[in-house]
Structure formats: structure tokens, C-alpha cells
Amino acid sequence: MSLNSIFQYFVPKDKKTFFPLFEQAASNVVAMSTVLVEAVNSNNPATREELFRQIDKLENKGDELTHQVYLELGKNFITPFDREDIHTLATAIDDIADYIHGAANRMNLYKIDDYNEHIKKLSELILQAANDLEKAVRELKDLRNVRAIADSCIRINSVENQADYVFDRAVADLFLYETDAIRLIKYKEILSALETATDMCEDAANVMESILIKNA
């Protein structure tokens, strides 16, 4: 066997490994975010419950994709970029899914039937960040397109800043106007999970920006 043949054996088949898995994981987060927005804007309890079940199934799918990335890391000797960055990006995308799922779970378990403007706005911001995340991830396989990836990351950072403001305003309103302590705790936990989902989007964007710098 020639040296070239040996080298080719260790080079990952990118079209069948990391990049498609990242793209599927990012698309899965968009799907979860879309269903979340539908759920918080629905006035039908049965419809909401079904949408929450969909989020649960999508979160399981995300876990499977993340696990597959970890398996591929163990199988491939040479990777398209740093192994640590691949692991960190996969984990960051999975964390977004986890917090969306966590927020939806709390809404369902706490029997929340009044989704205020703050919950709806944070859900919309998560979807906005998820869409930009998907755009950036799809460009990763061609690192020459630095501008497109960087622009998406900048937009994600902007969304996270907006989410911080919405969260702070929402919590302030809770302490000002909510007189039921249990209800206050329920809403604060839901709002916190939603806001953290945008933090995780920013973390994923930071990983991609790091990849750009290392591969410039």
C-alpha cells in the first residue's frame, strides 16, 4: 500500500461525517425552536401538549446526532479542524436543544396556560438565533466564506443581547406585579431556561469564530 493510500485511509470523508452531522444538529435546533414558537402562541391546551411531545422527540434526535459526532471523533485520525473545537461545537449545539427542551418541559409540567409577551419574545429570539446558527454551520465546510460565518455569529451575539434585556425586563415585571409567589417562581424558571438557550447559541457562535481564527 502506498503512503498516499495510507494517508487517504485516515482522512475523514467529510461529506459523510462531521459537516452533515453538524448541519443536521443545527437544523434540528431550528425545528425545535419553530415548534416552541408555535406552542407559546397556541391557545389550545391539547395542541400545546402535542407540540411539547414533538420537542421531546426532537431533543432525543439531537442527543443521537451529538453522540454520533463523538463516535466519529474516535474513529477519525485526521479531522477537518481541531478535535477540541469539533467536540465543543457539538456540545454547544446540544446544549441549545437541552435548554429549549427544558423550557418546554417546565411549561408543560407547571401547567402554564398564559404565555406572556416576554415568553413569546424570548421564544422568537431563540428561533432567530437558531436560524443564524444553521446558516453559519452550513458555511463551515467552506472556511473560505469567512464573511458569511462571521456575519451570522454577529447576529447571534446581537440576539443574545436582546434576550438579556427581555429577560431582565420580564423578571422586573414579575417582582413588580406578580403577587402569587408560586406563580412567580414558575415563570422565572421558564424565562431563565429560555434566556439560557440564547446564551448557548452565543457559545456556539463563539466556537465558530474561534474556528475561523485558527483556520485563517
C-alpha positions in Angstrom: 0.0 0.0 0.0 1.4 3.4 -1.0 1.9 6.3 1.5 -0.8 8.2 -0.3 -3.2 5.3 0.1 -2.4 5.1 3.8 -3.0 8.8 4.2 -6.3 8.7 2.4 -7.5 5.9 4.7 -7.1 8.2 7.7 -8.6 11.3 6.1 -12.3 11.6 7.1 -14.9 11.5 4.4 -16.2 15.0 5.3 -19.4 14.7 3.2 -20.3 11.6 5.2 -19.2 12.6 8.7 -18.8 15.8 10.6 -20.2 18.6 8.4 -23.5 16.7 7.6 -23.9 15.9 11.3 -23.4 19.5 12.4 -25.9 20.6 9.7 -28.5 18.1 10.9 -28.0 19.1 14.5 -28.4 22.8 13.7 -31.5 22.1 11.6 -32.9 20.1 14.5 -32.4 23.1 16.8 -34.3 25.2 14.2 -37.1 22.7 14.2 -37.3 22.7 18.0 -37.4 26.5 18.1 -40.1 26.6 15.4 -42.3 24.2 17.4 -41.6 26.2 20.6 -42.9 29.4 19.0 -46.0 27.5 17.8 -46.6 26.2 21.3 -46.3 29.5 23.1 -48.7 31.1 20.6 -51.3 28.4 20.8 -54.4 28.8 22.8 -55.4 25.1 22.6 -54.0 23.0 25.5 -54.2 19.8 23.5 -52.3 21.3 20.6 -49.7 22.6 23.0 -49.3 19.2 24.6 -48.7 17.6 21.2 -46.2 20.3 20.3 -44.3 19.7 23.6 -44.2 16.0 22.7 -42.6 16.9 19.4 -40.0 19.0 21.1 -39.2 15.9 23.3 -38.7 13.7 20.3 -36.5 16.3 18.6 -34.4 16.6 21.7 -33.8 12.9 21.6 -32.8 13.1 17.9 -30.3 15.9 18.9 -28.8 13.7 21.5 -28.3 10.9 18.9 -26.6 13.3 16.5 -24.3 14.6 19.2 -23.3 11.1 20.2 -22.6 10.3 16.5 -20.2 13.2 16.3 -18.4 11.9 19.4 -18.2 8.5 17.8 -16.8 9.9 14.6 -14.1 11.8 16.6 -13.0 8.5 18.0 -12.9 6.8 14.6 -11.1 9.5 12.6 -7.4 10.1 12.9 -7.5 13.4 10.9 -10.3 15.9 11.3 -11.3 18.9 9.3 -10.4 21.2 12.2 -9.3 20.9 15.8 -10.8 17.9 17.6 -11.5 20.0 20.7 -13.4 22.5 18.6 -15.5 19.7 17.0 -16.3 18.4 20.4 -17.1 21.8 21.8 -19.3 22.8 18.9 -21.3 19.6 19.0 -21.7 20.1 22.8 -22.8 23.7 22.4 -25.4 22.9 19.8 -26.7 20.1 22.0 -26.9 22.5 25.0 -29.2 24.8 22.9 -31.5 21.8 22.3 -31.4 20.9 26.0 -32.5 24.3 27.2 -35.3 24.6 24.7 -36.4 21.2 25.8 -36.1 22.2 29.5 -38.2 25.4 29.0 -40.9 23.4 27.1 -40.9 20.8 29.9 -41.4 23.4 32.6 -44.2 25.0 30.6 -45.9 21.6 30.3 -45.2 20.3 33.9 -46.1 23.6 35.6 -49.4 23.7 33.6 -48.7 27.3 32.4 -51.7 28.4 30.3 -50.8 32.1 30.0 -47.8 32.8 27.8 -47.0 36.5 28.3 -45.2 38.7 25.8 -41.8 38.1 27.4 -42.1 34.3 26.9 -43.2 34.8 23.3 -40.5 37.3 22.6 -37.7 35.1 24.0 -39.0 32.1 22.0 -38.9 34.2 18.9 -35.3 35.3 19.7 -34.3 31.7 20.1 -35.7 30.8 16.7 -33.9 33.9 15.2 -30.6 32.8 16.7 -31.2 29.2 15.6 -31.7 30.3 12.0 -28.4 32.2 12.0 -26.7 29.3 13.7 -27.9 27.0 10.9 -26.6 29.4 8.2 -23.2 29.6 9.8 -22.9 25.9 10.3 -23.7 25.3 6.6 -20.8 27.5 5.7 -18.3 25.7 7.9 -17.4 23.1 5.2 -16.0 26.0 3.1 -13.9 28.1 5.5 -13.1 30.5 2.7 -16.5 32.1 3.2 -15.4 33.8 6.4 -17.7 36.8 6.0 -20.9 34.8 5.9 -20.0 32.8 9.0 -18.8 35.9 10.9 -22.0 37.9 10.0 -24.2 35.1 11.3 -22.2 35.0 14.5 -22.5 38.7 14.9 -26.3 38.5 14.5 -26.4 35.7 17.1 -24.5 37.9 19.6 -27.0 40.7 18.9 -29.9 38.4 19.6 -28.4 37.2 22.9 -28.0 40.9 24.0 -31.7 41.4 23.1 -32.6 38.3 25.1 -30.8 39.6 28.1 -32.8 42.8 28.0 -36.1 41.0 27.6 -35.2 38.6 30.5 -34.3 41.5 32.8 -37.5 43.3 32.0 -39.6 40.2 32.4 -38.1 39.4 35.8 -38.5 43.0 36.9 -42.2 42.9 35.9 -42.7 39.7 37.8 -41.4 41.2 41.0 -43.4 44.4 40.5 -46.7 42.9 39.6 -46.9 39.2 40.4 -48.4 38.6 43.9 -48.6 34.8 43.7 -45.2 33.5 44.9 -45.5 30.0 43.3 -46.6 31.5 40.0 -43.6 33.9 40.2 -41.2 31.0 40.7 -42.7 29.1 37.8 -42.4 32.0 35.3 -38.9 32.9 36.5 -37.7 29.3 35.9 -39.2 29.2 32.4 -37.8 32.6 31.5 -34.4 31.6 32.8 -34.3 28.5 30.6 -35.4 30.4 27.5 -32.7 33.1 28.1 -30.0 30.5 28.7 -30.9 28.9 25.4 -29.8 32.1 23.7 -26.6 32.1 25.8 -25.9 28.6 24.4 -26.4 30.0 20.9 -23.8 32.6 21.6 -21.5 29.9 22.9 -21.8 28.0 19.6 -21.2 31.2 17.7 -18.0 31.8 19.8 -16.7 28.3 18.9 -17.3 29.0 15.2 -15.5 32.3 15.5 -12.6 30.5 17.1 -12.5 28.0 14.3 -12.3 30.9 11.8 -9.4 32.5 13.6 -7.5 29.2 13.8 -8.0 28.4 10.2 -7.5 31.9 8.8 
